[in-house]
């Protein structure tokens, strides 16, 4: 619920602390943001970046695909790493200490955030996403989760050093904000597509291919702020129906570039079941201490 994470939020206008009332959050300077009836708050300021947010159709496709458990091994890996980090973290002050905070940036439907909170019973979770359609679902992903609309490429409405874990699963990577909001012994978990991810489908349905320089660019982005502690490769063999394949194609960034009718036609030509391999790189980072 939003009440669980409100103590960790800050005003996106002035940086002041936010207080949750019944239907709004407000800072001491008087900046006010309405709480939607679905339980999330929009802390987006300025113009929404054009064309980058997940659409309602993309969010629905992701919910259908992930709801069938196809990426469950990935969720298990991410949630296990988060739980191990929280278990090993330095204990806070006794009496009245705030719970550990997990921040999921580009939270999508909140399925990975929910899996982490299931494995981390003392933690609360905050999902951030530019897509209102995604945040509506993420706000209901777990009883200890809250969600907010914001531009994850810009400044996050989260207090400095507030988070114990920051997670990005196929999401924009904001290195400076990740470093700012993480506590000194916090953990940054990033999931990226590995080489060969869905390779059997890419040319057949017109999906975007994996950038061969992704690891290099990621290292350049993160190295001033983080050092990599661990890297795991997660490979998941999938046997999919045509409906599953269509959801898979239309839930990701390829959906911004493909015509729905064309995708439907290409998928209809596939033999069922469709065998394909999903390949992920899960990387764990710790903040560099200045």
C-alpha positions as CSV (number, residue, x, y, z in Angstrom):
1,X,0.0,0.0,0.0
2,X,1.1,3.6,-0.6
3,X,1.1,4.2,3.2
4,X,3.9,1.7,3.6
5,X,6.2,3.6,1.3
6,X,5.1,7.2,1.8
7,X,7.8,7.8,4.5
8,X,10.5,7.1,1.8
9,X,9.0,9.6,-0.8
10,X,10.1,13.1,-1.4
11,X,8.5,16.0,-3.4
12,X,9.6,16.0,-7.1
13,X,9.3,19.8,-7.1
14,X,11.3,20.9,-4.0
15,X,12.7,17.7,-2.6
16,X,10.8,18.1,0.7
17,X,9.4,15.2,2.7
18,X,5.9,14.0,1.6
19,X,3.1,13.3,3.9
20,X,0.2,11.0,3.0
21,X,-3.3,12.2,3.7
22,X,-6.4,10.2,2.7
23,X,-6.5,11.2,-1.0
24,X,-3.3,13.2,-1.5
25,X,0.3,13.5,-0.6
26,X,1.7,16.9,0.3
27,X,5.0,18.5,1.2
28,X,5.6,21.3,3.7
29,X,5.9,23.8,0.9
30,X,2.4,23.0,-0.2
31,X,3.0,21.0,-3.3
32,X,0.2,18.5,-3.5
33,X,-0.3,15.3,-5.6
34,X,-3.6,13.4,-5.8
35,X,-3.8,9.7,-4.9
36,X,-5.7,7.8,-7.6
37,X,-8.5,5.5,-6.6
38,X,-6.4,2.5,-7.6
39,X,-4.0,3.5,-4.8
40,X,-1.0,5.0,-6.7
41,X,0.2,8.6,-6.9
42,X,1.5,10.4,-9.9
43,X,4.7,12.4,-9.1
44,X,5.5,13.2,-12.7
45,X,6.4,16.8,-13.3
46,X,6.7,18.5,-16.6
47,X,6.0,17.0,-20.0
48,X,5.7,13.2,-20.3
49,X,8.6,11.9,-22.5
50,X,7.0,11.1,-25.9
51,X,6.4,7.6,-26.9
52,X,8.5,5.8,-24.2
53,X,5.8,4.6,-21.8
54,X,4.2,1.2,-22.0
55,X,0.8,1.3,-23.5
56,X,-2.3,-0.3,-22.1
57,X,-2.0,-3.1,-24.7
58,X,1.7,-3.7,-23.8
59,X,0.9,-3.9,-20.1
60,X,-2.0,-6.3,-20.7
61,X,0.3,-8.5,-22.9
62,X,2.9,-8.6,-20.2
63,X,0.3,-9.6,-17.6
64,X,-0.9,-12.4,-19.7
65,X,2.6,-13.8,-20.5
66,X,4.1,-13.5,-17.1
67,X,0.9,-14.7,-15.5
68,X,1.5,-18.1,-17.1
69,X,4.8,-18.4,-15.2
70,X,7.1,-18.5,-18.2
71,X,9.7,-16.2,-16.6
72,X,9.3,-17.7,-13.1
73,X,13.0,-18.9,-12.9
74,X,14.1,-15.3,-13.5
75,X,11.8,-14.0,-10.7
76,X,13.2,-16.7,-8.4
77,X,16.8,-15.6,-9.1
78,X,16.1,-11.9,-8.6
79,X,14.1,-12.4,-5.5
80,X,16.7,-14.8,-4.0
81,X,19.5,-12.3,-4.5
82,X,17.4,-9.5,-3.0
83,X,16.6,-11.7,0.0
84,X,20.2,-12.7,0.5
85,X,21.3,-9.1,0.5
86,X,18.7,-8.0,3.0
87,X,19.6,-10.9,5.3
88,X,23.3,-10.0,5.2
89,X,22.7,-6.2,5.6
90,X,23.8,-4.4,8.8
91,X,20.8,-4.2,11.2
92,X,19.2,-0.8,11.8
93,X,18.8,0.9,15.1
94,X,16.6,-1.0,17.6
95,X,13.1,0.1,18.2
96,X,11.0,2.0,15.6
97,X,13.4,1.4,12.7
98,X,11.9,1.8,9.3
99,X,11.6,-1.4,7.2
100,X,14.0,-2.2,4.3
101,X,12.8,-0.6,1.1
102,X,13.0,-2.3,-2.3
103,X,12.7,0.1,-5.3
104,X,11.7,-1.4,-8.6
105,X,12.3,1.0,-11.5
106,X,10.4,0.4,-14.6
107,X,8.2,-1.8,-12.4
108,X,5.8,-2.8,-15.1
109,X,3.0,-4.9,-13.7
110,X,4.8,-5.4,-10.4
111,X,5.2,-9.1,-10.7
112,X,9.0,-9.1,-9.9
113,X,8.4,-6.7,-7.1
114,X,5.8,-8.9,-5.6
115,X,8.1,-11.9,-5.9
116,X,10.8,-10.1,-4.0
117,X,8.4,-9.0,-1.2
118,X,7.2,-12.6,-0.9
119,X,10.9,-13.6,-0.2
120,X,11.6,-10.5,2.0
121,X,8.9,-10.5,4.6
122,X,10.2,-7.5,6.5
123,X,10.6,-5.3,3.4
124,X,8.2,-2.9,1.7
125,X,8.3,-2.1,-2.0
126,X,8.0,0.9,-4.2
127,X,7.4,0.6,-7.9
128,X,8.3,3.5,-10.2
129,X,7.2,3.7,-13.9
130,X,6.3,6.2,-16.5
131,X,3.3,4.2,-17.6
132,X,0.1,5.0,-15.8
133,X,-1.3,1.7,-17.1
134,X,1.6,-0.2,-15.5
135,X,1.5,1.6,-12.2
136,X,-2.2,0.9,-11.8
137,X,-1.4,-2.8,-11.8
138,X,1.8,-2.5,-9.7
139,X,-0.1,-0.7,-7.0
140,X,-2.0,-3.9,-6.4
141,X,1.0,-6.3,-6.9
142,X,1.5,-7.0,-3.2
143,X,0.0,-5.9,0.1
144,X,3.3,-4.2,1.1
145,X,3.9,-2.5,-2.3
146,X,3.1,1.1,-3.3
147,X,3.6,2.6,-6.7
148,X,4.2,6.1,-8.3
149,X,4.3,7.5,-11.8
150,X,7.5,9.3,-12.5
151,X,10.2,9.7,-15.2
152,X,12.7,7.0,-14.3
153,X,15.3,8.7,-16.6
154,X,15.1,11.8,-14.4
155,X,15.2,12.5,-10.7
156,X,13.3,9.9,-8.6
157,X,10.9,11.0,-5.9
158,X,12.7,8.9,-3.3
159,X,14.8,10.1,-0.4
160,X,18.5,9.8,-0.5
161,X,20.0,6.6,1.0
162,X,16.5,5.3,1.6
163,X,16.6,2.0,-0.4
164,X,18.2,-1.3,0.6
165,X,17.7,-2.7,-2.9
166,X,17.1,-1.1,-6.3
167,X,16.0,-3.4,-9.1
168,X,15.6,-2.9,-12.9
169,X,14.3,-5.7,-15.0
170,X,14.6,-4.8,-18.7
171,X,14.2,-1.3,-17.6
172,X,15.9,2.1,-18.0
173,X,19.1,2.3,-16.0
174,X,19.6,5.6,-14.1
175,X,23.0,5.1,-12.5
176,X,23.2,8.4,-10.7
177,X,19.7,8.1,-9.1
178,X,20.3,4.4,-8.2
179,X,23.5,5.5,-6.4
180,X,21.7,8.4,-4.6
181,X,18.8,6.5,-3.3
182,X,20.7,3.4,-2.2
183,X,22.0,3.1,1.4
184,X,25.8,2.5,1.6
185,X,25.6,-1.3,1.8
186,X,22.6,-1.4,-0.6
187,X,22.3,-3.7,-3.7
188,X,21.6,-2.8,-7.3
189,X,20.1,-5.7,-9.3
190,X,19.9,-5.3,-13.1
191,X,18.4,-7.8,-15.6
192,X,19.4,-7.5,-19.2
193,X,18.8,-9.8,-22.2
194,X,21.8,-12.1,-22.8
195,X,23.2,-12.9,-26.2
196,X,20.8,-15.4,-27.9
197,X,17.7,-14.2,-26.0
198,X,14.7,-15.4,-28.0
199,X,17.0,-15.7,-31.0
200,X,14.7,-18.2,-32.8
201,X,11.9,-15.7,-32.8
202,X,13.6,-12.5,-33.6
203,X,13.8,-12.8,-37.4
204,X,10.5,-14.7,-37.7
205,X,8.3,-12.1,-36.0
206,X,10.4,-8.9,-36.5
207,X,11.5,-8.4,-32.8
208,X,14.3,-6.1,-31.9
209,X,17.7,-8.0,-31.6
210,X,20.0,-7.7,-28.5
211,X,22.6,-4.9,-28.9
212,X,25.9,-6.7,-29.0
213,X,27.6,-3.8,-27.2
214,X,25.0,-3.8,-24.3
215,X,27.5,-5.1,-21.7
216,X,30.1,-2.6,-22.7
217,X,27.7,0.4,-22.6
218,X,26.3,-0.8,-19.2
219,X,29.8,-1.0,-17.7
220,X,30.6,2.5,-18.9
221,X,27.4,3.8,-17.4
222,X,27.7,2.1,-14.0
223,X,31.5,2.0,-13.3
224,X,31.7,5.6,-11.9
225,X,29.0,4.7,-9.3
226,X,29.1,1.0,-8.7
227,X,31.3,-2.1,-8.8
228,X,29.9,-5.4,-9.9
229,X,29.8,-8.0,-7.2
230,X,28.1,-10.9,-9.0
231,X,26.8,-12.0,-12.4
232,X,24.5,-14.9,-13.2
233,X,23.3,-16.2,-16.5
234,X,19.7,-17.5,-16.4
235,X,18.5,-19.6,-19.3
236,X,14.9,-20.7,-19.6
237,X,13.7,-23.1,-22.3
238,X,10.2,-22.2,-23.3
239,X,7.5,-24.1,-25.1
240,X,4.8,-21.6,-26.1
241,X,1.5,-21.4,-27.8
242,X,0.9,-18.9,-30.6
243,X,-1.0,-16.8,-28.2
244,X,1.9,-16.8,-25.8
245,X,4.3,-15.8,-28.6
246,X,2.0,-12.9,-29.6
247,X,1.9,-11.7,-26.0
248,X,5.7,-12.0,-25.7
249,X,6.3,-9.9,-28.8
250,X,3.8,-7.2,-27.9
251,X,4.8,-6.8,-24.2
252,X,8.2,-5.4,-24.9
253,X,10.0,-2.6,-26.7
254,X,9.4,-4.2,-30.1
255,X,5.7,-3.3,-29.7
256,X,6.6,0.4,-30.2
257,X,7.9,-0.5,-33.7
258,X,5.6,-3.3,-34.9
259,X,2.2,-3.4,-36.5
260,X,-0.2,-5.5,-34.5
261,X,-1.9,-7.1,-37.5
262,X,1.5,-7.9,-39.1
263,X,2.6,-9.6,-35.9
264,X,-0.6,-11.6,-35.7
265,X,-0.1,-12.7,-39.3
266,X,3.5,-13.8,-38.7
267,X,2.7,-15.6,-35.5
268,X,-0.1,-17.5,-37.2
269,X,2.4,-19.1,-39.5
270,X,4.4,-20.6,-36.7
271,X,4.0,-24.3,-35.8
272,X,2.7,-25.0,-32.3
273,X,4.2,-25.5,-29.9
274,X,6.9,-22.9,-30.4
275,X,10.2,-23.8,-28.8
276,X,12.5,-20.9,-27.9
277,X,15.1,-20.0,-25.3
278,X,15.0,-17.0,-23.1
279,X,18.4,-15.9,-21.9
280,X,19.0,-13.3,-19.2
281,X,22.0,-11.7,-17.4
282,X,21.4,-10.9,-13.8
283,X,24.1,-8.5,-12.4
284,X,24.5,-7.4,-8.8
285,X,26.3,-4.2,-7.9
286,X,27.4,-2.4,-4.8
287,X,27.9,1.4,-4.5
288,X,31.3,2.8,-4.7
289,X,32.2,4.7,-1.6
290,X,33.4,8.2,-2.3
